[in-house]
Amino acid sequence: MHGQALVGKLGVVVTAVRGGDRAGEIRVVAQGIPHHYLAYAAEPIPIGAHVLVVHYRGARQVDVEPWSPMPGDHPITG
C-alpha cells in the first residue's frame, strides 16, 4: 500500500502503541493482504484496539488515533 492511500484506513494494533515518540505496530489489510507499519499516537493504545490512520510519515510509519468500529467495519479483513 502506498503512502497517502493509508490515510483514512482502519487497522488493528499488534504491538502496543506506547504514546508520544514511542511507536507500536499496526496491521492494515488492503485487498486481502496484511501490511504492517510503525504507528505513533498521542496517548497509549493497547494491543487489539482498532485505529484510524490520520497521517503518513513515510518509511512505513504512520500516526493513528483510536477508533471505535461500527458494524460493517472490517479492519482485519479489509
C-alpha positions as a Markdown table, in Angstrom:
| # | Residue | x | y | z |
|---|---|---|---|---|
| 1 | Met | 0.0 | 0.0 | 0.0 |
| 2 | His | 1.4 | 3.4 | -0.9 |
| 3 | Gly | 1.8 | 6.5 | 1.3 |
| 4 | Gln | -1.2 | 8.8 | 1.4 |
| 5 | Ala | -3.6 | 5.9 | 0.4 |
| 6 | Leu | -3.2 | 4.8 | 4.0 |
| 7 | Val | -4.8 | 7.9 | 5.4 |
| 8 | Gly | -8.4 | 7.1 | 6.4 |
| 9 | Lys | -7.8 | 3.3 | 6.6 |
| 10 | Leu | -8.6 | 1.3 | 9.7 |
| 11 | Gly | -6.1 | -1.0 | 11.3 |
| 12 | Val | -5.5 | -3.1 | 14.4 |
| 13 | Val | -2.7 | -2.7 | 17.0 |
| 14 | Val | -0.5 | -5.7 | 17.0 |
| 15 | Thr | 2.3 | -4.3 | 19.3 |
| 16 | Ala | 1.0 | -1.7 | 21.9 |
| 17 | Val | 1.5 | 1.9 | 20.8 |
| 18 | Arg | 3.1 | 3.5 | 23.8 |
| 19 | Gly | 2.3 | 7.1 | 23.1 |
| 20 | Gly | 4.3 | 10.2 | 22.2 |
| 21 | Asp | 7.5 | 9.3 | 20.3 |
| 22 | Arg | 7.4 | 5.6 | 21.3 |
| 23 | Ala | 6.0 | 3.6 | 18.4 |
| 24 | Gly | 3.9 | 0.4 | 18.3 |
| 25 | Glu | 2.9 | -1.7 | 15.3 |
| 26 | Ile | -0.4 | -1.9 | 13.4 |
| 27 | Arg | -1.7 | -4.1 | 10.8 |
| 28 | Val | -3.8 | -2.7 | 7.9 |
| 29 | Val | -5.4 | -5.1 | 5.4 |
| 30 | Ala | -5.7 | -3.9 | 1.8 |
| 31 | Gln | -7.0 | -6.1 | -1.0 |
| 32 | Gly | -6.7 | -9.1 | 1.3 |
| 33 | Ile | -3.0 | -8.5 | 2.0 |
| 34 | Pro | -1.9 | -7.6 | 5.6 |
| 35 | His | 0.6 | -4.7 | 5.8 |
| 36 | His | 2.5 | -3.7 | 9.0 |
| 37 | Tyr | 3.5 | -0.2 | 9.9 |
| 38 | Leu | 5.2 | 1.5 | 12.9 |
| 39 | Ala | 2.5 | 3.6 | 14.5 |
| 40 | Tyr | 2.6 | 6.7 | 16.7 |
| 41 | Ala | -0.2 | 8.2 | 18.8 |
| 42 | Ala | -0.5 | 11.0 | 21.3 |
| 43 | Glu | -1.7 | 8.5 | 24.0 |
| 44 | Pro | -1.0 | 4.8 | 24.5 |
| 45 | Ile | -3.2 | 2.3 | 22.6 |
| 46 | Pro | -3.3 | -1.3 | 23.7 |
| 47 | Ile | -2.9 | -4.5 | 21.6 |
| 48 | Gly | -6.1 | -5.4 | 19.8 |
| 49 | Ala | -7.5 | -1.9 | 19.6 |
| 50 | His | -8.8 | -0.5 | 16.4 |
| 51 | Val | -7.2 | 2.6 | 15.0 |
| 52 | Leu | -7.6 | 5.1 | 12.2 |
| 53 | Val | -4.6 | 6.2 | 10.2 |
| 54 | Val | -4.5 | 10.0 | 10.2 |
| 55 | His | -1.1 | 10.8 | 8.8 |
| 56 | Tyr | 1.6 | 9.0 | 6.7 |
| 57 | Arg | 5.1 | 9.9 | 7.9 |
| 58 | Gly | 7.0 | 7.9 | 5.2 |
| 59 | Ala | 9.2 | 4.9 | 5.6 |
| 60 | Arg | 6.3 | 2.6 | 6.7 |
| 61 | Gln | 5.5 | 4.9 | 9.6 |
| 62 | Val | 2.0 | 6.4 | 10.4 |
| 63 | Asp | 0.2 | 8.4 | 13.0 |
| 64 | Val | -3.0 | 6.9 | 14.3 |
| 65 | Glu | -6.0 | 7.6 | 16.6 |
| 66 | Pro | -8.2 | 5.2 | 18.5 |
| 67 | Trp | -11.3 | 4.2 | 16.5 |
| 68 | Ser | -14.5 | 2.5 | 17.7 |
| 69 | Pro | -15.6 | 0.3 | 14.7 |
| 70 | Met | -19.2 | 0.5 | 13.5 |
| 71 | Pro | -21.0 | -2.7 | 12.5 |
| 72 | Gly | -19.7 | -3.5 | 9.0 |
| 73 | Asp | -16.2 | -2.0 | 9.5 |
| 74 | His | -13.7 | -4.8 | 8.9 |
| 75 | Pro | -10.1 | -3.5 | 9.6 |
| 76 | Ile | -8.8 | -7.1 | 9.8 |
| 77 | Thr | -10.3 | -8.4 | 6.6 |
| 78 | Gly | -10.1 | -5.2 | 4.5 |
